[in-house]
Amino acid sequence: MSAYLDLAALSAKAAATAALPEALRDGRPSLWQLPMDSSTTRRAAVLMLFGALDDIPAASSKPLASADLDILLIERAATLNDHPGQVAFPGGGVDALDVSLPACALREAQEETGLDPLGVEVLGMLPEVPLPVSNFMVTPVVSWWVRQTPVDVVDFGESARVFRIPVRDLLDPENRFTAVLARGGHNYRGPAFVVNDVVVWGFTAGILNYVFHELGWAVPWDEQREIPAPI
């Protein structure tokens, strides 16, 4: 219940500020600080779905967060044009029939993972974050999995895997790195997580890093440990 209350408080704080978090404006070259084409920018939403741990326990024994907390992620299909093969939150672009950004995030998550949206409690939204690589303005929707339902890949043309990662493993300093990438004349450095050979980096890792910091869950880690960004 503590994690639920922490996430609800973070969502309320974000609603009060409604501005891009300073943690994502730290001055370092980043994939979301590149120029955006305002004439073609689209809005999108992703579902940050936290819930009670499933039957895969955390590998870390460090008391870093609730032992029974995890988050839902997907691995995007390698054939996609945008962010192929990357680990991400379920989500996608807003459609004309979406009545809200949370409705968009829930619809996309249902299409990608098969989850039942009726079992998800939306706690709030973080300020939208630019994603210039695909020219989206993305709103993370913070949610709690009240009534869990089975999840799996629905369309292998969209997702290669659907899985859950214990939050404690993401927070473990041994699983934290800095991802580095040179692209289009820009040198990128950003947070990354490596858990069970799954590499989370880029936009998704940046949002997780910010959320963990704001929640007070993060602990110091060696930012000089580098890995090449997997692209």
C-alpha positions as a Python dict, from the first residue, in 0.01 Angstrom:
ca = {
    (1, 'M'): (0, 0, 0),
    (2, 'S'): (295, 233, 64),
    (3, 'A'): (398, 217, -304),
    (4, 'Y'): (41, 294, -410),
    (5, 'L'): (30, 602, -187),
    (6, 'D'): (372, 718, -307),
    (7, 'L'): (264, 690, -671),
    (8, 'A'): (-65, 870, -603),
    (9, 'A'): (123, 1154, -431),
    (10, 'L'): (367, 1181, -722),
    (11, 'S'): (77, 1202, -968),
    (12, 'A'): (-88, 1477, -764),
    (13, 'K'): (239, 1671, -751),
    (14, 'A'): (286, 1636, -1127),
    (15, 'A'): (-70, 1760, -1190),
    (16, 'A'): (5, 2070, -983),
    (17, 'T'): (320, 2159, -1178),
    (18, 'A'): (219, 2057, -1532),
    (19, 'A'): (569, 2129, -1663),
    (20, 'L'): (850, 1917, -1802),
    (21, 'P'): (1040, 1780, -1501),
    (22, 'E'): (1370, 1951, -1432),
    (23, 'A'): (1527, 1606, -1406),
    (24, 'L'): (1471, 1578, -1780),
    (25, 'R'): (1624, 1921, -1847),
    (26, 'D'): (1957, 1859, -1682),
    (27, 'G'): (2157, 1999, -1973),
    (28, 'R'): (2306, 1669, -2087),
    (29, 'P'): (2254, 1573, -2452),
    (30, 'S'): (1945, 1360, -2459),
    (31, 'L'): (1721, 1200, -2717),
    (32, 'W'): (1431, 1417, -2600),
    (33, 'Q'): (1630, 1743, -2622),
    (34, 'L'): (1683, 1724, -2999),
    (35, 'P'): (1481, 1957, -3227),
    (36, 'M'): (1114, 1878, -3280),
    (37, 'D'): (919, 1940, -3602),
    (38, 'S'): (616, 2124, -3464),
    (39, 'S'): (428, 2095, -3793),
    (40, 'T'): (405, 1715, -3766),
    (41, 'T'): (425, 1656, -3391),
    (42, 'R'): (169, 1408, -3258),
    (43, 'R'): (48, 1342, -2905),
    (44, 'A'): (92, 1001, -2746),
    (45, 'A'): (45, 833, -2409),
    (46, 'V'): (218, 544, -2236),
    (47, 'L'): (96, 336, -1942),
    (48, 'M'): (324, 314, -1639),
    (49, 'L'): (145, 22, -1477),
    (50, 'F'): (266, -78, -1130),
    (51, 'G'): (122, -373, -942),
    (52, 'A'): (178, -652, -694),
    (53, 'L'): (457, -884, -802),
    (54, 'D'): (361, -1184, -1013),
    (55, 'D'): (519, -1528, -970),
    (56, 'I'): (869, -1413, -1074),
    (57, 'P'): (1044, -1287, -757),
    (58, 'A'): (1297, -1007, -746),
    (59, 'A'): (1654, -1130, -777),
    (60, 'S'): (1782, -850, -557),
    (61, 'S'): (1760, -898, -182),
    (62, 'K'): (1844, -535, -108),
    (63, 'P'): (1565, -348, 78),
    (64, 'L'): (1532, -84, -193),
    (65, 'A'): (1156, -84, -250),
    (66, 'S'): (857, -302, -180),
    (67, 'A'): (957, -663, -241),
    (68, 'D'): (622, -733, -405),
    (69, 'L'): (613, -449, -660),
    (70, 'D'): (667, -473, -1035),
    (71, 'I'): (599, -278, -1354),
    (72, 'L'): (467, -388, -1693),
    (73, 'L'): (693, -345, -1997),
    (74, 'I'): (702, -460, -2357),
    (75, 'E'): (976, -525, -2610),
    (76, 'R'): (882, -361, -2936),
    (77, 'A'): (896, -570, -3253),
    (78, 'A'): (1224, -548, -3443),
    (79, 'T'): (1033, -472, -3765),
    (80, 'L'): (876, -146, -3643),
    (81, 'N'): (987, 184, -3795),
    (82, 'D'): (1000, 368, -3461),
    (83, 'H'): (1222, 238, -3179),
    (84, 'P'): (1248, -121, -3311),
    (85, 'G'): (1344, -381, -3054),
    (86, 'Q'): (1345, -136, -2764),
    (87, 'V'): (1195, -204, -2423),
    (88, 'A'): (911, 39, -2357),
    (89, 'F'): (593, 109, -2168),
    (90, 'P'): (277, 0, -2349),
    (91, 'G'): (134, 294, -2537),
    (92, 'G'): (113, 483, -2863),
    (93, 'G'): (-32, 772, -3056),
    (94, 'V'): (-364, 935, -2971),
    (95, 'D'): (-651, 837, -3201),
    (96, 'A'): (-950, 1053, -3288),
    (97, 'L'): (-1178, 829, -3079),
    (98, 'D'): (-965, 852, -2763),
    (99, 'V'): (-1156, 1068, -2515),
    (100, 'S'): (-848, 1137, -2303),
    (101, 'L'): (-478, 1061, -2272),
    (102, 'P'): (-540, 791, -2009),
    (103, 'A'): (-798, 636, -2244),
    (104, 'C'): (-532, 630, -2517),
    (105, 'A'): (-277, 464, -2288),
    (106, 'L'): (-528, 201, -2173),
    (107, 'R'): (-646, 127, -2527),
    (108, 'E'): (-292, 85, -2654),
    (109, 'A'): (-198, -134, -2357),
    (110, 'Q'): (-499, -356, -2419),
    (111, 'E'): (-411, -386, -2788),
    (112, 'E'): (-46, -467, -2712),
    (113, 'T'): (-74, -688, -2403),
    (114, 'G'): (-436, -804, -2374),
    (115, 'L'): (-480, -656, -2026),
    (116, 'D'): (-830, -567, -1906),
    (117, 'P'): (-849, -185, -1869),
    (118, 'L'): (-1127, -224, -1612),
    (119, 'G'): (-870, -370, -1373),
    (120, 'V'): (-647, -62, -1393),
    (121, 'E'): (-678, 243, -1168),
    (122, 'V'): (-536, 558, -1325),
    (123, 'L'): (-360, 761, -1056),
    (124, 'G'): (-264, 1057, -1271),
    (125, 'M'): (-42, 1185, -1547),
    (126, 'L'): (312, 1316, -1559),
    (127, 'P'): (384, 1624, -1774),
    (128, 'E'): (426, 1542, -2141),
    (129, 'V'): (781, 1481, -2259),
    (130, 'P'): (909, 1539, -2615),
    (131, 'L'): (1037, 1235, -2803),
    (132, 'P'): (1204, 1389, -3109),
    (133, 'V'): (1325, 1056, -3252),
    (134, 'S'): (964, 979, -3351),
    (135, 'N'): (832, 1338, -3315),
    (136, 'F'): (581, 1260, -3038),
    (137, 'M'): (485, 1456, -2729),
    (138, 'V'): (436, 1172, -2483),
    (139, 'T'): (232, 1175, -2162),
    (140, 'P'): (318, 902, -1908),
    (141, 'V'): (1, 780, -1733),
    (142, 'V'): (77, 650, -1383),
    (143, 'S'): (-150, 357, -1293),
    (144, 'W'): (-207, 81, -1040),
    (145, 'W'): (-304, -276, -1132),
    (146, 'V'): (-602, -329, -900),
    (147, 'R'): (-733, -647, -1063),
    (148, 'Q'): (-465, -825, -1260),
    (149, 'T'): (-543, -1022, -1574),
    (150, 'P'): (-312, -1234, -1791),
    (151, 'V'): (-93, -1043, -2037),
    (152, 'D'): (99, -1160, -2342),
    (153, 'V'): (187, -1053, -2694),
    (154, 'V'): (-128, -985, -2893),
    (155, 'D'): (33, -894, -3226),
    (156, 'F'): (393, -999, -3297),
    (157, 'G'): (403, -726, -3560),
    (158, 'E'): (387, -477, -3273),
    (159, 'S'): (556, -648, -2979),
    (160, 'A'): (812, -923, -2939),
    (161, 'R'): (759, -974, -2566),
    (162, 'V'): (536, -863, -2280),
    (163, 'F'): (684, -899, -1933),
    (164, 'R'): (697, -761, -1580),
    (165, 'I'): (1011, -650, -1397),
    (166, 'P'): (1041, -625, -1018),
    (167, 'V'): (1099, -262, -922),
    (168, 'R'): (1354, -370, -662),
    (169, 'D'): (1572, -514, -941),
    (170, 'L'): (1550, -190, -1137),
    (171, 'L'): (1662, 8, -832),
    (172, 'D'): (1957, -217, -747),
    (173, 'P'): (2277, -15, -819),
    (174, 'E'): (2436, -330, -964),
    (175, 'N'): (2177, -318, -1244),
    (176, 'R'): (2221, 50, -1330),
    (177, 'F'): (2441, 191, -1606),
    (178, 'T'): (2481, 490, -1833),
    (179, 'A'): (2388, 419, -2196),
    (180, 'V'): (2597, 601, -2456),
    (181, 'L'): (2515, 662, -2820),
    (182, 'A'): (2636, 882, -3104),
    (183, 'R'): (2358, 966, -3349),
    (184, 'G'): (2318, 1242, -3605),
    (185, 'G'): (2607, 1440, -3468),
    (186, 'H'): (2475, 1422, -3112),
    (187, 'N'): (2643, 1230, -2833),
    (188, 'Y'): (2383, 1082, -2600),
    (189, 'R'): (2432, 975, -2239),
    (190, 'G'): (2140, 860, -2030),
    (191, 'P'): (2036, 618, -1757),
    (192, 'A'): (1994, 250, -1831),
    (193, 'F'): (1879, -57, -1641),
    (194, 'V'): (1995, -413, -1711),
    (195, 'V'): (1785, -686, -1548),
    (196, 'N'): (1794, -1052, -1657),
    (197, 'D'): (1962, -952, -1987),
    (198, 'V'): (1684, -698, -2053),
    (199, 'V'): (1825, -351, -2130),
    (200, 'V'): (1599, -54, -2061),
    (201, 'W'): (1736, 274, -2191),
    (202, 'G'): (1639, 594, -2374),
    (203, 'F'): (1298, 750, -2312),
    (204, 'T'): (1169, 466, -2094),
    (205, 'A'): (1477, 460, -1870),
    (206, 'G'): (1470, 838, -1843),
    (207, 'I'): (1112, 838, -1720),
    (208, 'L'): (1179, 554, -1476),
    (209, 'N'): (1489, 732, -1348),
    (210, 'Y'): (1288, 1051, -1292),
    (211, 'V'): (999, 871, -1121),
    (212, 'F'): (1225, 673, -889),
    (213, 'H'): (1410, 990, -795),
    (214, 'E'): (1092, 1186, -727),
    (215, 'L'): (948, 903, -519),
    (216, 'G'): (1260, 894, -304),
    (217, 'W'): (1319, 532, -398),
    (218, 'A'): (1645, 581, -590),
    (219, 'V'): (1982, 510, -431),
    (220, 'P'): (2326, 621, -553),
    (221, 'W'): (2473, 426, -843),
    (222, 'D'): (2791, 451, -1049),
    (223, 'E'): (2704, 677, -1343),
    (224, 'Q'): (3051, 617, -1490),
    (225, 'R'): (2966, 253, -1571),
    (226, 'E'): (2882, 271, -1939),
    (227, 'I'): (2719, 40, -2190),
    (228, 'P'): (2652, 106, -2559),
    (229, 'A'): (2288, 180, -2625),
    (230, 'P'): (2138, -126, -2799),
    (231, 'I'): (2000, -6, -3132),
}
